[in-house]
Structures are given as C-alpha cells and as structure tokens.
C-alpha cells in the first residue's frame, strides 16, 4: 500500500514549492512519488464559483469537488500499488479541506450525499496530515497574492482560513503542524524531517 500524505494549511504556505522538494528527495531515495493537485484550484480555473450566493449551487459544487477528490486519490492509489515499488502519494489538500469553508448544515448534507463520515474521510484515508501554516502567521513579510491567481485573501483572512483548516484536520491520529519560518529552507527541512519520521514509523 502506498503511504498517503496530505499537505494542507492556509494560503501562501509554500505547499507547491514544498511538494517539488518532496518529489526530488524521495524519488532519489527509490520511492515512486505521486502528487495530487489542489482540486479547488482545478475547479476554479475550469469556471466553478465557490463564492456563489446560490446555496444550492454551492452545495452541488462542493459535493462535486469532494467526489472528484476521492476519485482522484483512489485512482492514484491504484496506480501506485501497481508499480510494485515503495510509493508515496502527496496531496495538495485532501477531503476534509472542503469542510473548512462550509456551514455545519452544509457539511451534514455533503456527508450524506457522498455516503461517508468525517472519520472515514479524515482518519481512514491518510497515513499522515501535515498542516503547513500560512506565511501570515509568523512570516508576514513573505505573504503575497502575486504567485497564485486564485488567491485573494488578506493577511487577516489568511490567518482565519488557516485556523478553520486546522480545526477540521487536527483530530487525525498523525497530525503535524509545520510553523511558518522567516527562513523558508528551515520550513522545508521541517517538512522533510517530519516525513522521514512518518515513513520510519510505517515501516
């Protein structure tokens, strides 16, 4: 079975750069490494509106995105298993990120629509979750909107989003918080060290 890891956290956390470094390191160590793109960004770039005031459209869009996330993860797991190699799947966000942006009532409706529980979506699908804190929490001078056309949050909003995402994931049994750092290389090293520990524990 491949090791499934989620990278989550608020906007401008550096996940894209960190993903590249994960791929580089662990492929050199002999792992088959697969990365999953952020599904919300894919939907936004395809025309979906997650900010719509239409509650029915919002529910349909969020539910569709979650179903897509599940299918994408499961399909990549099948590919990873077929390699016969030790494999790592690293997702840019995961299933629970959906619930950081919706009301409690919408959360219940989405869970009913997909026929799953929070426990199954959070705890049973992933070996570990790394919450990569936004630069807005401790490295504010590096917070920017310039490198992501789908990002529009102020520093204050970014902190709030980070808190909401942390809240929906923190009960995962292997949950790790990677704090913002002035020196981004330190942040990357903390991520890689954490993954080293996770892989050693799984072995």
C-alpha positions as CSV (number, residue, x, y, z in Angstrom):
1,X,0.0,0.0,0.0
2,X,1.3,3.5,-0.8
3,X,1.8,5.9,2.0
4,X,-0.8,8.7,1.7
5,X,0.2,12.1,3.0
6,X,-1.8,15.4,2.9
7,X,-0.3,18.8,2.8
8,X,-2.8,21.4,3.9
9,X,-2.9,24.8,5.6
10,X,-3.8,28.4,4.8
11,X,-3.0,30.4,1.7
12,X,0.6,31.2,0.9
13,X,2.0,28.4,3.0
14,X,4.5,27.3,0.3
15,X,2.9,23.9,-0.5
16,X,3.7,24.0,-4.2
17,X,7.4,24.5,-3.6
18,X,7.5,22.0,-0.7
19,X,5.8,19.4,-3.0
20,X,8.6,19.8,-5.5
21,X,11.2,19.2,-2.8
22,X,9.4,16.1,-1.6
23,X,9.3,14.6,-5.0
24,X,13.0,15.4,-5.5
25,X,14.1,13.9,-2.3
26,X,12.1,10.7,-2.1
27,X,12.5,9.8,-5.8
28,X,16.2,9.9,-5.2
29,X,15.6,7.5,-2.3
30,X,13.9,5.0,-4.5
31,X,10.2,5.8,-3.9
32,X,7.6,6.1,-6.6
33,X,6.2,9.6,-5.7
34,X,2.9,10.8,-6.9
35,X,1.4,14.3,-6.3
36,X,-2.2,15.3,-6.4
37,X,-3.1,18.8,-7.5
38,X,-5.4,21.0,-5.4
39,X,-8.9,20.1,-6.6
40,X,-10.4,23.5,-5.7
41,X,-7.9,25.3,-7.9
42,X,-8.7,23.0,-10.8
43,X,-12.4,23.7,-10.4
44,X,-11.9,27.4,-10.1
45,X,-9.8,27.5,-13.2
46,X,-12.4,25.5,-15.0
47,X,-15.1,28.1,-14.2
48,X,-16.6,26.8,-10.9
49,X,-17.7,29.6,-8.5
50,X,-17.2,28.6,-4.8
51,X,-18.3,32.1,-3.7
52,X,-21.7,31.9,-5.3
53,X,-24.6,33.3,-3.2
54,X,-26.8,30.5,-4.5
55,X,-26.9,27.9,-1.7
56,X,-28.0,25.0,-3.9
57,X,-25.2,25.7,-6.4
58,X,-22.7,26.0,-3.6
59,X,-23.8,22.6,-2.2
60,X,-23.6,20.9,-5.6
61,X,-20.2,22.5,-6.4
62,X,-18.7,21.5,-3.0
63,X,-20.1,18.0,-3.2
64,X,-18.8,17.5,-6.8
65,X,-15.4,18.7,-5.7
66,X,-15.3,16.2,-2.8
67,X,-16.4,13.3,-5.0
68,X,-13.7,14.3,-7.5
69,X,-11.1,14.5,-4.7
70,X,-12.0,11.0,-3.5
71,X,-11.9,9.5,-7.0
72,X,-8.6,11.2,-7.8
73,X,-7.0,9.9,-4.7
74,X,-8.3,6.3,-5.2
75,X,-7.2,6.2,-8.8
76,X,-3.7,7.3,-8.0
77,X,-3.5,4.8,-5.2
78,X,-4.3,2.0,-7.7
79,X,-1.5,3.3,-10.0
80,X,0.9,3.5,-7.1
81,X,0.2,0.0,-5.9
82,X,0.7,-1.4,-9.5
83,X,4.3,-0.2,-9.6
84,X,5.4,-2.8,-7.1
85,X,7.7,-0.1,-5.5
86,X,7.5,1.6,-2.2
87,X,5.3,4.5,-3.1
88,X,4.2,7.9,-1.6
89,X,1.2,9.9,-2.6
90,X,1.2,13.5,-1.5
91,X,-1.9,15.6,-1.9
92,X,-2.1,19.3,-2.2
93,X,-5.0,19.3,0.3
94,X,-7.4,16.5,1.0
95,X,-11.0,15.6,1.6
96,X,-11.5,17.5,4.9
97,X,-10.5,20.8,3.4
98,X,-14.0,21.1,1.9
99,X,-15.5,21.4,5.4
100,X,-13.3,24.4,6.4
101,X,-15.4,26.6,4.0
102,X,-19.0,25.4,4.6
103,X,-21.6,25.7,7.3
104,X,-22.4,22.8,9.7
105,X,-25.7,22.2,7.9
106,X,-24.0,22.0,4.5
107,X,-21.3,19.7,6.0
108,X,-24.0,17.3,7.1
109,X,-25.7,17.4,3.7
110,X,-22.4,16.8,1.8
111,X,-21.5,13.8,4.1
112,X,-25.0,12.3,3.4
113,X,-24.6,12.9,-0.4
114,X,-21.2,11.1,-0.5
115,X,-22.3,8.4,1.9
116,X,-19.3,8.8,4.2
117,X,-18.5,10.0,7.7
118,X,-15.9,12.6,8.9
119,X,-14.0,9.7,10.5
120,X,-13.7,7.8,7.2
121,X,-12.8,10.8,5.2
122,X,-10.2,12.1,7.7
123,X,-8.7,9.2,9.6
124,X,-9.0,6.2,7.3
125,X,-7.8,7.7,4.0
126,X,-4.4,9.1,5.0
127,X,-1.4,7.9,6.9
128,X,-0.4,11.5,7.9
129,X,-1.6,15.1,7.6
130,X,0.9,18.0,7.6
131,X,-0.6,21.4,8.3
132,X,1.7,23.9,6.7
133,X,1.0,27.2,8.3
134,X,0.4,30.3,6.2
135,X,3.1,32.9,6.0
136,X,0.5,35.2,7.5
137,X,1.3,33.5,10.9
138,X,4.8,34.5,11.6
139,X,6.4,35.3,8.3
140,X,4.1,38.1,7.3
141,X,6.7,39.9,5.1
142,X,6.6,37.0,2.7
143,X,2.8,36.8,2.4
144,X,1.8,37.6,-1.2
145,X,-1.1,37.2,-3.6
146,X,1.2,37.5,-6.6
147,X,2.1,33.8,-7.1
148,X,-1.5,32.4,-7.3
149,X,-4.3,33.9,-9.4
150,X,-6.9,32.0,-7.3
151,X,-5.7,33.7,-4.1
152,X,-7.4,36.9,-2.8
153,X,-7.2,36.7,1.0
154,X,-5.9,39.5,3.2
155,X,-3.4,38.6,5.9
156,X,-6.2,38.6,8.5
157,X,-8.4,36.4,6.3
158,X,-5.5,34.0,5.6
159,X,-5.0,33.5,9.3
160,X,-8.7,32.8,9.8
161,X,-8.7,30.3,6.9
162,X,-5.6,28.6,8.4
163,X,-7.4,28.3,11.7
164,X,-10.5,26.8,10.1
165,X,-8.5,24.2,8.1
166,X,-6.5,23.3,11.3
167,X,-9.8,22.7,13.1
168,X,-11.2,20.2,10.6
169,X,-8.0,18.2,10.4
170,X,-6.5,18.3,13.9
171,X,-8.1,15.1,15.2
172,X,-6.3,12.9,12.6
173,X,-4.1,10.4,14.5
174,X,-0.9,11.5,12.7
175,X,-1.4,15.3,12.5
176,X,1.7,17.5,12.3
177,X,1.8,21.3,12.4
178,X,4.7,22.9,10.4
179,X,5.0,26.5,11.6
180,X,5.9,29.5,9.4
181,X,9.5,30.4,9.3
182,X,11.4,33.5,8.2
183,X,13.9,31.2,6.5
184,X,11.8,29.1,4.1
185,X,14.5,26.5,3.9
186,X,14.0,25.8,7.6
187,X,10.3,25.2,6.9
188,X,11.1,22.8,4.0
189,X,13.6,20.9,6.2
190,X,11.0,20.6,9.0
191,X,8.5,19.1,6.5
192,X,11.1,16.6,5.1
193,X,12.2,15.6,8.6
194,X,8.6,15.0,9.6
195,X,8.0,12.8,6.5
196,X,11.2,10.9,7.4
197,X,9.7,10.1,10.8
198,X,6.3,9.1,9.3
199,X,7.9,6.7,6.9
200,X,10.1,5.2,9.6
201,X,7.1,4.6,11.8
202,X,5.1,3.0,9.0
203,X,8.0,0.5,8.3
